[in-house]
Amino acid sequence: MSKLFLLTNVFQGLAWMPVNFFIMQLVLPASTAVVLSFLMVVLTFLAPLLCQFNIKAYLYNTVSLAVSIFIGVASGGTVVGRFIVTVLCMVALVITWYCLKEENDFSMQTAILTLIINIIYGVINRVADMSDSVRYGNAAICISVISSVVLLIVRQVDTSRSFGKTNMDISRTQRRNNRIFGGVMILVLILMGTLGRISEIYKFVLRLIGKTFNLLGMLLSPGATQAEEKPMQQFQFPGVKASSGLFDEILKVVLDVLAVILIAGFTIYFVYGITKLIIQLVRNIARWLGNREASAVIVSENGLIDEKQSLYGKNLKNITGRFLNRARNIFSREVPYNKLPDGKAKVRRLFRNFVNKSVRMGVPVKNSSTAEEISKGSSAAAPLDTEVNNLMAKSYNAARYGDMEPLPGELKILEEKLNN
């Protein structure tokens, strides 16, 4: 188990806190629900440590069930409440085991989904009348949003490092993209807080910081003993009515201005991208009509995914570029086989025909399928073509990864079988 998995697992537990709290507070007191929500985060931290002992699945499930039942019984409340707590704890422990053993990572999906849920939950808290639930719920939302943003940035940085180990010259570009990614997520956080009516969280945090410095100033001043002591109930969470002062009004104006700037910026960028796309489409249509050639659908070649292409496909900065590339491919024309520049290009074209033939035979083909896997599946469906299939896989790998031309005799055999 890597330290990164343990870190992301804990952040995922923090990101799910509002969901767990919302479900538990329906059947338990709000104070108990928030304690159990934190306890579930502790479980997500302890579960991977338990998996390090390489225990069997049945033993892990037995221990998980016993721990879940114990927590459910200790939570008190009604029978329904105990059952819900037990189920939530069991689900968290089982998912951790599954992700660790199957080497699956749902951190990106978790972060995005919880950000969306937090907006909805924030609106619910805005109109709710239960002060305790609103107070704890908004605190859980604040923790969840921060954890989700950190989780996204951690996964992006890890992707950059893992791809950097393949000796590709992308480190400087990826570092710049990571900074852009982090900046965009912070802007989205501010926008979500303003439009999702969760801005009271920021007010509470900033007010708490201001009161802390004020308290320190009172303690360090000569007349601290005679200073007027104010009760701590001024630190109120959203949902509890508080006096509106000049600081609140200034903060509200700042948040509104930030919201207007962000909305205007995203709107201008969106309009710019759409306009650029339309202009590019018009140019492509004009070129296509002027050329008078028949259009052909370009089918992407299968095989191992190109790491550099898959990495750049995750960058937020290239969203507009990907839309433009897809728009260009609508009017792209396929070069005839006899006009391909060399044997390597011909092998790629023949491999595409080979993949299409395999799909028609019922061979399962995915974007991540290798040439050997497709050849093996096609040979199982048609054993008589095993020799040609192996030759196709060998020639394709040599052309794609070794930059090698096929032998004329081998190319002729492949053309007879696949150039149709």
C-alpha positions in Angstrom: 0.0 0.0 0.0 1.4 3.4 -1.0 1.3 6.5 1.2 -0.5 8.2 -1.7 -3.4 5.7 -1.4 -3.6 6.3 2.3 -3.6 10.1 1.8 -6.3 10.1 -0.9 -8.4 7.6 1.1 -8.5 10.0 4.1 -9.3 12.9 1.9 -12.1 10.9 0.3 -13.5 10.2 3.7 -13.4 13.9 4.6 -15.1 14.7 1.2 -18.0 12.4 2.0 -18.5 13.9 5.5 -21.6 16.1 4.5 -23.3 13.1 2.9 -22.7 10.9 6.0 -23.8 13.7 8.3 -26.9 14.4 6.3 -28.0 10.8 6.4 -27.2 10.3 10.1 -28.8 13.5 11.3 -32.1 12.2 10.0 -32.2 9.5 12.6 -29.7 10.7 15.3 -29.0 14.0 17.1 -26.9 16.4 15.2 -24.0 16.3 17.7 -23.9 12.5 17.6 -24.1 12.5 13.8 -21.1 14.8 13.4 -19.0 12.7 15.8 -19.9 9.6 13.8 -19.0 11.3 10.6 -15.5 12.0 11.9 -15.3 8.5 13.2 -15.9 7.2 9.7 -13.0 9.2 8.5 -10.9 7.5 11.1 -12.1 4.1 9.8 -11.0 5.0 6.3 -7.5 5.7 7.7 -7.4 2.4 9.8 -8.8 0.1 7.1 -5.8 0.3 4.7 -3.5 -0.2 7.7 -5.4 -3.4 8.5 -5.1 -4.5 4.8 -1.3 -4.4 5.1 -1.4 -7.7 7.0 -2.6 -9.5 3.9 -5.6 -11.0 5.7 -8.1 -13.0 3.8 -11.3 -11.4 2.5 -13.6 -13.4 4.8 -11.6 -12.4 7.9 -11.5 -8.8 6.8 -15.3 -8.8 6.2 -15.9 -10.4 9.6 -13.8 -7.8 11.4 -15.5 -5.0 9.4 -19.0 -6.3 10.3 -18.1 -6.6 14.0 -16.7 -3.1 14.1 -19.6 -1.7 12.2 -22.1 -3.4 14.5 -20.3 -2.1 17.6 -20.3 1.5 16.3 -23.9 1.2 15.4 -24.9 -0.1 18.8 -22.7 2.5 20.6 -24.3 5.3 18.7 -27.6 4.8 20.5 -30.8 6.1 19.1 -33.5 4.0 17.5 -33.1 0.6 15.8 -33.3 2.3 12.4 -30.6 4.7 13.4 -28.3 1.9 14.6 -28.9 0.0 11.4 -28.1 3.0 9.2 -24.9 3.7 11.0 -23.8 0.0 10.7 -24.5 0.0 7.0 -22.6 3.2 6.4 -19.5 2.0 8.3 -19.6 -1.4 6.5 -19.8 0.3 3.1 -16.8 2.5 3.9 -14.7 -0.5 5.0 -15.7 -2.7 2.1 -15.0 0.0 -0.5 -11.6 0.6 0.9 -10.8 -3.1 0.7 -12.1 -3.2 -2.9 -10.1 -0.2 -4.1 -6.9 -1.4 -2.5 -7.1 -5.0 -3.8 -8.4 -4.2 -7.3 -6.1 -1.1 -7.6 -9.0 1.1 -8.5 -9.0 4.8 -7.7 -12.2 6.8 -7.5 -10.7 9.9 -6.0 -11.3 12.1 -9.0 -15.0 11.0 -9.3 -15.4 11.4 -5.5 -14.1 14.9 -5.6 -16.2 16.1 -8.5 -19.4 14.4 -7.1 -19.0 15.8 -3.6 -18.4 19.3 -5.0 -21.8 19.1 -6.7 -23.5 17.6 -3.7 -22.1 20.3 -1.5 -23.8 23.0 -3.6 -27.2 21.2 -3.2 -26.6 20.7 0.5 -25.6 24.3 1.0 -28.9 25.5 -0.5 -30.8 23.1 1.8 -29.0 24.5 4.8 -29.8 28.0 3.6 -33.5 27.5 3.9 -33.5 25.1 6.9 -34.8 26.0 10.3 -32.7 23.5 12.4 -29.9 25.6 13.8 -27.8 22.7 15.1 -28.0 20.7 11.8 -27.2 23.8 9.8 -24.2 24.7 12.0 -22.7 21.3 11.8 -23.7 20.8 8.2 -22.0 23.9 7.0 -18.8 23.0 8.9 -18.9 19.6 7.1 -19.4 21.3 3.8 -16.4 23.6 4.4 -14.2 20.6 5.3 -15.5 18.6 2.3 -14.9 21.4 -0.2 -11.4 21.9 0.9 -10.7 18.2 0.9 -12.1 17.8 -2.6 -10.0 20.6 -4.0 -6.9 19.2 -2.3 -7.7 15.7 -3.6 -8.0 17.0 -7.2 -4.7 18.8 -7.0 -2.9 15.8 -5.4 -4.2 13.4 -8.1 -3.1 15.9 -10.8 0.4 16.2 -9.3 0.7 12.4 -9.0 -0.3 12.0 -12.7 2.4 14.5 -13.6 5.0 12.6 -11.7 4.0 9.1 -13.0 4.1 10.3 -16.6 7.4 12.1 -16.0 9.0 8.8 -15.2 8.6 7.7 -18.8 11.4 10.1 -19.9 9.0 12.4 -21.8 10.0 16.1 -21.9 6.8 17.4 -20.4 7.8 18.3 -16.9 7.8 22.1 -17.4 4.5 22.0 -19.3 2.9 19.8 -16.7 4.1 22.0 -13.8 2.5 25.0 -15.5 -0.7 23.1 -16.1 -0.7 22.1 -12.4 -0.6 25.7 -11.4 -3.4 26.6 -13.8 -5.4 23.6 -12.5 -5.0 24.7 -8.9 -5.9 28.3 -9.7 -9.0 27.3 -11.6 -10.1 25.0 -8.7 -9.7 27.9 -6.2 -11.8 30.2 -8.4 -14.4 27.5 -8.7 -14.4 27.2 -5.0 -15.1 30.9 -4.6 -17.8 30.9 -7.3 -19.5 27.8 -5.8 -19.5 29.5 -2.3 -21.1 32.6 -3.7 -23.7 31.2 -6.1 -24.4 28.2 -3.9 -25.3 30.4 -0.9 -22.5 29.0 1.2 -20.7 32.4 1.6 -21.6 32.4 5.3 -18.9 29.8 5.8 -16.3 32.3 4.5 -17.8 35.0 6.7 -17.5 32.8 9.8 -13.9 31.8 9.0 -12.7 35.4 8.4 -14.7 36.7 11.4 -13.1 34.0 13.6 -9.6 35.1 12.3 -10.4 38.7 13.0 -11.7 38.0 16.5 -8.6 35.9 17.3 -6.2 38.8 16.4 -8.5 41.1 18.4 -8.3 38.8 21.4 -4.5 38.6 21.1 -4.3 42.4 21.0 -6.4 42.7 24.1 -4.2 40.2 26.0 -1.0 42.0 25.0 -2.3 45.5 25.6 -1.6 47.2 29.0 -5.2 47.7 29.7 -6.2 44.1 29.0 -7.5 43.5 32.5 -9.9 46.4 32.2 -10.9 45.5 28.6 -14.5 44.6 28.0 -14.8 40.9 27.5 -17.2 39.7 24.9 -18.8 36.3 25.0 -17.8 33.7 22.5 -21.3 33.4 21.2 -20.3 36.0 18.6 -18.7 33.2 16.7 -21.8 31.9 15.1 -22.2 29.4 12.3 -24.7 30.1 9.5 -28.2 29.4 10.6 -27.9 31.4 13.8 -28.9 35.0 13.6 -26.1 37.4 14.1 -25.8 41.2 14.1 -24.9 42.6 10.7 -21.9 44.9 11.0 -19.7 46.9 8.6 -17.3 43.9 8.2 -20.2 41.7 7.0 -21.3 44.3 4.5 -17.8 44.8 3.1 -17.3 41.0 2.8 -20.7 40.6 1.1 -19.7 43.3 -1.5 -16.3 41.6 -2.1 -17.9 38.3 -2.7 -20.5 39.8 -5.0 -17.8 41.5 -7.0 -15.8 38.3 -7.2 -18.9 36.4 -8.4 -19.5 39.0 -11.1 -15.9 38.9 -12.3 -15.9 35.1 -12.4 -19.2 34.9 -14.2 -18.1 37.5 -16.7 -14.7 35.8 -17.2 -16.2 32.4 -17.8 -18.9 33.9 -20.1 -16.3 35.7 -22.2 -14.1 32.6 -22.5 -17.1 30.5 -23.4 -18.3 33.0 -26.1 -14.7 33.3 -27.4 -14.4 29.5 -27.7 -17.7 29.1 -29.4 -17.0 31.9 -31.9 -13.6 30.5 -32.7 -15.1 27.1 -33.2 -17.8 28.4 -35.6 -15.1 30.3 -37.6 -13.0 27.2 -37.8 -16.0 25.2 -39.0 -16.8 27.7 -41.7 -13.2 27.6 -42.9 -13.2 23.8 -43.0 -16.5 23.7 -44.9 -15.1 26.2 -47.4 -12.0 24.1 -47.9 -14.0 20.9 -48.2 -16.3 22.4 -50.9 -13.4 23.8 -52.8 -11.5 20.5 -52.8 -14.6 18.5 -54.0 -13.4 15.3 -52.5 -15.6 12.8 -50.8 -15.4 12.8 -47.0 -14.4 9.7 -45.1 -14.8 8.8 -41.5 -11.5 8.7 -39.7 -11.3 5.7 -37.3 -8.7 6.0 -34.5 -6.2 3.2 -34.6 -6.1 0.9 -31.6 -3.2 -0.3 -29.6 -1.5 1.0 -26.5 -2.6 4.5 -25.6 0.0 7.1 -26.3 1.0 8.4 -22.8 1.7 11.9 -23.9 -1.7 12.2 -25.7 -3.6 10.8 -22.7 -1.8 13.1 -20.3 -2.5 16.2 -22.3 -6.1 15.2 -22.7 -6.6 15.7 -18.9 -5.5 19.3 -18.9 -8.2 21.9 -18.5 -6.3 24.3 -20.7 -6.8 22.1 -23.8 -10.6 21.8 -23.6 -11.1 24.3 -26.4 -8.3 22.6 -28.5 -9.9 19.2 -28.2 -13.3 20.6 -29.4 -11.5 22.3 -32.4 -9.7 19.0 -33.3 -12.9 17.1 -33.3 -14.5 19.7 -35.5 -11.7 19.5 -37.9 -11.9 15.7 -38.1 -15.5 16.0 -39.3 -14.3 17.3 -42.7 -11.0 15.4 -42.8 -10.4 13.1 -45.8 -8.6 9.7 -45.6 -5.5 9.3 -47.8 -5.9 6.4 -50.2 -3.8 3.4 -49.4 -1.7 3.6 -52.5 -0.8 7.2 -51.7 0.5 6.5 -48.2 4.1 7.7 -47.8 5.8 4.6 -46.5 5.4 1.0 -45.2 4.9 2.1 -41.6 1.8 4.1 -42.6 0.5 1.2 -44.7 1.0 -1.2 -41.7 -1.1 1.2 -39.5 -3.8 1.3 -42.1 -3.8 -2.5 -42.4 -3.9 -2.8 -38.7 -7.0 -0.6 -38.6 -8.6 -3.0 -41.1 -7.5 -5.9 -39.0 -9.2 -4.4 -35.9 -12.4 -3.8 -37.8 -12.4 -7.3 -39.1 -11.8 -8.6 -35.5 -14.7 -6.6 -34.2 -17.0 -8.0 -36.9 -15.9 -11.5 -35.8 -17.0 -10.7 -32.2 -13.6 -10.1 -30.7 -13.8 -7.6 -27.8 -11.6 -4.6 -28.6 -11.0 -1.6 -26.3 -8.9 1.5 -26.7 -6.4 0.0 -24.4 -6.2 -3.3 -26.2 -2.7 -4.2 -27.4 -2.0 -5.7 -30.8 -1.1 -9.1 -29.2 -4.4 -9.2 -27.4 -6.4 -8.4 -30.5 -4.4 -11.0 -32.5 -5.0 -13.6 -29.8 -8.7 -13.0 -29.8 -8.9 -13.1 -33.5 -6.9 -16.3 -33.7 -9.3 -17.9 -31.2 -12.2 -17.0 -33.4 -10.5 -18.0 -36.7 -7.6 -20.5 -36.0 -6.7 -20.7 -39.7 -5.5 -17.1 -39.7 -3.3 -17.4 -36.7 -0.1 -17.0 -38.7 -1.3 -13.8 -40.4 -2.6 -12.4 -37.1 0.7 -12.9 -35.4 2.5 -11.3 -38.4 0.1 -8.3 -38.2 0.8 -7.8 -34.5 4.6 -8.1 -34.9 4.6 -5.7 -37.9 2.4 -3.1 -36.2 4.5 -3.1 -33.0 7.7 -2.7 -35.0 6.2 0.2 -37.0 4.6 2.0 -34.1 7.1 1.6 -31.3 10.3 0.6 -33.2 9.8 3.0 -36.2 10.8 0.1 -38.5 9.6 -0.6 -42.0 8.0 -4.0 -42.7 9.7 -6.4 -45.1 8.2 -6.3 -48.7 7.2 -9.9 -48.6 5.5 -9.6 -45.2 3.7 -6.4 -46.3 2.5 -8.2 -49.4 1.0 -11.0 -47.3 -0.8 -8.5 -45.1 -2.1 -6.6 -48.1 -3.6 -9.7 -49.6 -5.5 -10.5 -46.4 -6.4 -7.1 -45.1 -6.4 -4.5 -47.8 -10.0 -4.7 -48.8 
